[in-house]
């Protein structure tokens, strides 16, 4: 039986939506504020990609356990400065677990609100990954706020 994971997190920032959106619509900027993404670089485009692609390294450590993963992520929706969606798109002929990251930014009283949703369609170490993500979300919020000038 496959177990999937869905994680949603919110952030309220005292800045305009376009400034906040600029930090979430390009995966290449994530290493600046999200420790579990130590590297995200442009990937070779493929004819089936609806948008730009990135090679993204994910790395996490929880106590003595460490795990890393490289994903090829493609921007599949982009409605600046409101919504962006990234999906795992590998072109190696193999079947891979889904990874989907969505970010929505809306104007909020005194600034903007970011809601991010991550879906992982695999089953490998889901409880560990959920705990790791919860810790990372807590640590990343002040970093992102500092970057948007809040």
C-alpha positions, -999 to +999 in steps of 0.1 A: +000+000+000+014+034-010+014+061+016+015+097+004+024+129+022+008+163+020+022+193+040+008+228+039+024+259+055+015+296+057+035+327+061+023+363+066+048+389+055+046+427+057+056+432+020+038+434-013+028+401-029+051+406-059+082+408-036+072+377-017+063+359-050+098+366-063+113+343-037+090+313-045+085+313-082+122+304-091+135+272-075+170+286-079+164+310-050+152+283-025+187+274-012+190+310+001+162+304+026+154+267+027+182+244+042+167+212+029+174+225-006+212+230-006+213+232-044+188+241-072+202+248-107+188+252-142+183+218-159+184+210-196+150+218-211+130+190-226+104+193-254+076+180-231+083+205-203+057+233-201+081+256-183+117+260-171+133+230-153+156+228-123+178+200-109+170+202-072+190+185-044+170+177-012+189+169+019+177+163+054+191+150+087+170+140+117+193+127+145+216+101+131+196+096+100+204+115+068+188+113+034+194+131+001+176+130-032+179+147-065+148+157-084+142+172-118+114+198-112+095+217-139+074+248-134+040+237-147+020+268-138+030+304-134+005+332-127+027+360-113+024+373-086-002+349-074+005+313-081+032+289-091+033+251-094+063+228-098+061+191-106+087+164-108+093+155-145+121+130-151+128+120-187+148+088-181+120+063-190+116+051-154+086+055-131+092+080-102+072+091-072+054+124-077+066+156-060+043+186-064+050+220-049+024+248-051+028+283-038+000+308-036+005+345-026-024+368-019-026+404-005-032+404+032-039+432+056-006+451+058+012+428+033+008+394+018+002+358+027+021+328+013+005+293+014+028+265+002+016+229-003+039+200-009+027+166-021+049+136-021+033+105-037+059+080-026+060+059+006+097+059+015+102+071+051+071+093+051+069+098+089+106+109+090+101+132+060+071+148+076+089+155+109+119+169+090+097+192+069+079+205+100+112+214+116+125+230+084+093+250+079+097+265+114+134+274+108+128+288+072+101+313+080+124+339+097+150+335+069+124+342+042+110+371+061+145+386+064+150+382+026+118+400+017+127+428+040+101+422+066 
